Amino acid sequence: MPDTQYTLLAEPLWPLMNKFYRAHQSPMKAVRDAQLWVARREEIVAALCLRPVAGGHWLTGLFVDPACREQGVAAALIARAIEGLEQPVWLFCHPDLRGFYERRGFAFNPQLPQAMAERLSRYARSKPMISMGLEPLARSSIDNG
């Protein structure tokens, strides 16, 4: 397996994340008010956004190149992106992904800040969506594999 680097994407390189999403026909987009994290094997093979929100961080836009799935890339990218954070991390995902996130230490249906709860409610109107959360003390249970 090729060597994979997990890094914060420098601002001048942000367009590369949207190029990666488009190349895989993903509707996801990089958001400007976030930290943009990537996994690289020469080219970007995975990406996520970590956006500060009231009382914590919101993990969005996680996407792994289909050719690189089932190799621990997403788990390692998440672990690197949240390393050292001292506030909760929340995310919204399809119910089928619940087990994946639970194996990374996230809990189903966490207490959300009001703005996040409202956003989840809006998103859930058009597609199946659940919330997951990771408290700082739970991070020791994150599986990088």
LINWO-V862391 format. One record per residue. PSI is psi as a letter, one per 30 degrees, with the letter a starting at -180 (* if undefined). OMEGA is omega in whole degrees, -180 to 180 (NA if undefined). Layout:
psi:PSI omega:OMEGA
psi:PSI omega:OMEGA
//
This chain:
psi:k omega:-179
psi:l omega:177
psi:k omega:-179
psi:k omega:175
psi:k omega:-180
psi:j omega:-173
psi:l omega:170
psi:k omega:-178
psi:k omega:178
psi:k omega:-175
psi:e omega:179
psi:f omega:-179
psi:g omega:-178
psi:e omega:179
psi:f omega:179
psi:e omega:180
psi:e omega:178
psi:e omega:176
psi:e omega:177
psi:e omega:179
psi:e omega:-179
psi:e omega:-179
psi:f omega:180
psi:g omega:179
psi:h omega:177
psi:k omega:177
psi:f omega:-178
psi:l omega:178
psi:k omega:173
psi:k omega:179
psi:k omega:-173
psi:e omega:-176
psi:h omega:-177
psi:l omega:167
psi:k omega:-180
psi:j omega:-176
psi:k omega:179
psi:l omega:168
psi:k omega:-177
psi:k omega:167
psi:i omega:-166
psi:d omega:175
psi:l omega:176
psi:k omega:177
psi:f omega:177
psi:l omega:-179
psi:l omega:171
psi:l omega:176
psi:k omega:177
psi:j omega:-171
psi:k omega:176
psi:k omega:175
psi:l omega:-179
psi:j omega:175
psi:g omega:-179
psi:b omega:-179
psi:k omega:180
psi:j omega:179
psi:k omega:-179
psi:l omega:169
psi:g omega:178
psi:k omega:178
psi:k omega:178
psi:k omega:175
psi:k omega:-178
psi:e omega:180
psi:f omega:-177
psi:g omega:-179
psi:l omega:-180
psi:g omega:180
psi:g omega:180
psi:g omega:-177
psi:e omega:-179
psi:e omega:-180
psi:e omega:-179
psi:e omega:179
psi:e omega:177
psi:e omega:-178
psi:e omega:-179
psi:e omega:-177
psi:e omega:-176
psi:f omega:-180
psi:k omega:177
psi:f omega:178
psi:k omega:-179
psi:g omega:178
psi:l omega:179
psi:l omega:174
psi:k omega:179
psi:l omega:174
psi:l omega:173
psi:k omega:-180
psi:l omega:174
psi:k omega:-180
psi:f omega:179
psi:f omega:-178
psi:g omega:-178
psi:e omega:-179
psi:e omega:178
psi:e omega:-178
psi:e omega:177
psi:e omega:177
psi:f omega:177
psi:g omega:177
psi:f omega:-180
psi:k omega:178
psi:k omega:178
psi:k omega:171
psi:h omega:180
psi:l omega:171
psi:k omega:-179
psi:k omega:169
psi:l omega:-175
psi:e omega:-178
psi:e omega:179
psi:e omega:179
psi:e omega:178
psi:e omega:179
psi:e omega:178
psi:e omega:180
psi:e omega:178
psi:e omega:-179
psi:e omega:-175
psi:f omega:177
psi:e omega:-174
psi:f omega:179
psi:l omega:179
psi:k omega:-175
psi:k omega:175
psi:l omega:176
psi:k omega:177
psi:l omega:180
psi:l omega:179
psi:j omega:177
psi:l omega:-178
psi:e omega:-178
psi:f omega:-180
psi:f omega:-174
psi:f omega:-179
psi:f omega:-178
psi:g omega:-178
psi:k omega:179
psi:j omega:179
psi:f omega:-177
psi:* omega:NA
//
